[in-house]
Amino acid sequence: MPETSTEWQSAHLARTYLEGVRGAIPLAEQQLDVLLTIVRNWLPRLGTVVDLGCGDGILGRTVLREHSHAQAWFIDISPAMLQAARDALPDGARARFVLADLAQSDWRDRLALPGPMDLVLSGFAIHHLAHERKRALYAEIHALLAPGGVFLNLEHVASPTPTVEALFEDHFVDHLYAYHRRNGNRQSREDLARTYYARQDKEENILAPVEEQCDWLRRIGYEDVDCFFKCFELALFGGRRGV
């Protein structure tokens, strides 16, 4: 099956996202804190972690800071993103970097994993997939997990109504404007908003409500499924494979 063509393979878009958007995500520190709380409690002896659609590797890197002996696999469709993740990791980190397309079911074959995984993470990546492929990927991840293994997805999800979506867009532009001001960009809020609404990747967003995605996980067989954090269209949700 041919590899998916996506704007995210562009080095320019990867750089634009990492330099102009990633640092503006509202409540990013709190999201990571909730993620770490779950990992500390459910996987105190974490040995292996996979970061799917890793971008600059922020999720996997955050977990590795507390579990320095763990081995990590960072997967992305973008060579530029994988290089950013590689550059951000400290020397000596036990990490592998794999170019793979989550839209294709053979992504697991490219990892050469030694066995089932303790933890699978994903951050702001799976929402680019069609809903049918999302469900299939969640099942593939479940099959990859060791008994008691955990899947956590920090994701862009759908608003219930256009009115709520408009609230999120306004909230995000506020954070985007503040982030760019802190970094010396003197563009007006209106100009930044126009750039944000017209950005290249927005057409690739295929958003699903978090409640619906949690139901998909339960039907697949995940246990303890929940949405652990939510702020408008930003949500951390997931579950565990049964022991």
C-alpha positions, 0 to 999 in steps of 0.5 A: 500500500502506498505511503500517505502523502501529507503536508507533515512530511514538509520540513517547512511545516515541521519547523513552523509548527515546532517554532510557532505553535508547539510552545503556545499550546494552552496548559501544556505543562499541566497536560504533561503533569497529568500524563506523568501522574498516570505513568508513575502510578500505573507503570512504576517499573516502566521499561519500554515506551513508544511515542507515535507521531512523536514530533519533537519527542516531547511526550517520550522525552518527558517520560524518559526524564523520570525513567532513564533506564527505559528504552524508547521508540520515536515514530513519525512520518516526518524526517524533520520531526524525527531529527528534532526529537533526536536533537532534543534527547540527551546523550546516552538516552536509550532511543530509536527513531523510526520513519513510519506512517500511522495511516498504514497498518505495517507501521509496527513491522518497521519498529523491530520491537523486542516484545510487548510494550509497557507504554504507548503515547501519542501527541496531537497526531492521530487526529489526522487519520480518518475515523475508521483508521483511528479505530484500527490503530487503537486496536493495533496499539492494544495488541502491542501492549503488554498485560497492564500496559498503558495507552495515553493519547494527548489529542486535538478533539472535536467540539460538541458545537460550532459555538464551543469550537469558536471559544476554543479558537479564540482561547488558542489565539490568545495563547498564540499571541502571548507566546509570539510576543514573549519571543519578540514577534510584534505581529498583531493578534489579528494577523496571527489569527489569520495565519492560524486559521489559514495554516497548511495543516488545518485541512488535514484535521479530522476531529472526533469527540473524546467521548466517542473515542473513549467508547472505541477504546472500551469496545476494543478491550481497554480497561480503566478508560477515561478522559484524564484532562480536557480544556476545550479541544485539547484532551488526554485520554486512554486506558490499560490492557488487562492483566 
